[in-house]
Amino acid sequence: MNGMKTLDVVVWVLLAIGGLNWGLVGVFDFNLVSAIFGETILTRIVYILVGLAALYDIIAIKAIWNRWGMHYGPVAHA
């Protein structure tokens, strides 16, 4: 796997962690990240990384889809 694909996977994992954490907060009022790391700088770093992952994904979505051989946009029918 090349470096950019590795970055894509890391970003996906961070977004999954963020999404699951927000789901737990919404449904059970339970913050898993804070439960694991406490109220430390590590919790804040995780939140920052999740936010940066979201920005990266939003900005680079076309390049990500191209790297993984996926079609982006409307499908052209013959």
The 8 nearest C-alpha neighbors of each residue, nearest first, counted from 0:
[[1, 4, 5, 2, 3, 6, 8, 7],
 [0, 2, 4, 3, 5, 6, 66, 7],
 [3, 1, 5, 4, 6, 0, 7, 8],
 [4, 2, 6, 5, 1, 7, 66, 0],
 [3, 5, 7, 6, 1, 2, 0, 8],
 [6, 4, 2, 8, 3, 7, 9, 1],
 [5, 7, 3, 9, 4, 8, 10, 2],
 [8, 6, 4, 10, 5, 9, 11, 3],
 [7, 9, 11, 5, 10, 6, 12, 4],
 [10, 8, 6, 12, 11, 7, 13, 5],
 [11, 9, 52, 7, 13, 8, 12, 6],
 [12, 10, 8, 14, 9, 13, 15, 7],
 [11, 13, 15, 9, 10, 14, 16, 8],
 [14, 12, 16, 10, 49, 15, 11, 17],
 [13, 15, 17, 11, 16, 12, 49, 18],
 [14, 16, 12, 18, 13, 17, 19, 11],
 [17, 15, 13, 19, 14, 18, 20, 12],
 [18, 16, 14, 20, 15, 19, 49, 13],
 [17, 19, 15, 21, 20, 16, 14, 22],
 [18, 20, 22, 16, 21, 17, 15, 23],
 [19, 21, 17, 23, 22, 18, 31, 16],
 [22, 20, 24, 18, 23, 19, 25, 17],
 [21, 23, 19, 25, 20, 24, 26, 18],
 [22, 24, 20, 26, 21, 27, 25, 29],
 [25, 23, 28, 29, 21, 30, 22, 27],
 [26, 24, 22, 23, 28, 27, 21, 29],
 [25, 27, 23, 24, 28, 22, 29, 21],
 [26, 28, 29, 23, 24, 25, 22, 30],
 [27, 29, 24, 25, 26, 23, 30, 22],
 [30, 28, 24, 27, 23, 31, 25, 26],
 [29, 31, 24, 33, 32, 20, 34, 23],
 [32, 30, 34, 33, 20, 29, 35, 23],
 [33, 31, 35, 34, 30, 36, 42, 20],
 [32, 34, 37, 36, 35, 31, 30, 42],
 [33, 35, 31, 32, 37, 36, 30, 29],
 [36, 34, 32, 33, 37, 31, 42, 30],
 [37, 35, 33, 42, 34, 32, 41, 39],
 [38, 36, 33, 34, 39, 35, 42, 32],
 [37, 39, 33, 42, 36, 40, 41, 43],
 [40, 38, 41, 37, 42, 36, 43, 33],
 [39, 41, 43, 42, 44, 38, 36, 45],
 [42, 40, 44, 39, 43, 45, 36, 38],
 [43, 41, 45, 44, 40, 39, 36, 33],
 [42, 44, 40, 46, 41, 45, 47, 39],
 [45, 43, 41, 47, 46, 42, 48, 40],
 [44, 46, 48, 42, 43, 47, 49, 41],
 [45, 47, 43, 49, 44, 48, 50, 42],
 [48, 46, 44, 50, 45, 49, 51, 43],
 [47, 49, 51, 45, 50, 46, 52, 44],
 [48, 50, 52, 46, 13, 47, 51, 14],
 [51, 49, 47, 53, 52, 48, 46, 54],
 [50, 52, 48, 54, 53, 49, 55, 47],
 [53, 51, 49, 10, 55, 50, 54, 48],
 [52, 54, 56, 50, 51, 55, 57, 49],
 [55, 53, 51, 57, 56, 52, 58, 50],
 [56, 54, 52, 58, 53, 57, 59, 51],
 [55, 57, 53, 59, 54, 60, 58, 52],
 [56, 58, 54, 55, 60, 59, 53, 52],
 [57, 59, 55, 56, 60, 54, 61, 53],
 [58, 60, 56, 62, 61, 57, 55, 63],
 [59, 61, 63, 56, 62, 57, 58, 64],
 [62, 60, 64, 63, 59, 65, 71, 58],
 [61, 63, 65, 59, 64, 60, 66, 67],
 [64, 62, 60, 66, 65, 61, 59, 67],
 [63, 65, 69, 61, 67, 62, 66, 68],
 [66, 64, 68, 62, 67, 63, 69, 61],
 [67, 65, 63, 64, 68, 62, 4, 69],
 [66, 68, 64, 65, 69, 63, 4, 62],
 [69, 67, 65, 66, 64, 70, 63, 71],
 [70, 68, 64, 67, 65, 71, 66, 63],
 [69, 71, 64, 72, 68, 65, 74, 73],
 [70, 72, 64, 69, 61, 73, 65, 74],
 [73, 71, 74, 70, 61, 75, 69, 64],
 [74, 72, 75, 71, 70, 76, 69, 61],
 [73, 75, 76, 72, 70, 71, 77, 69],
 [76, 74, 73, 77, 72, 70, 71, 69],
 [77, 75, 74, 73, 72, 70, 71, 69],
 [76, 75, 74, 73, 70, 72, 71, 69]]
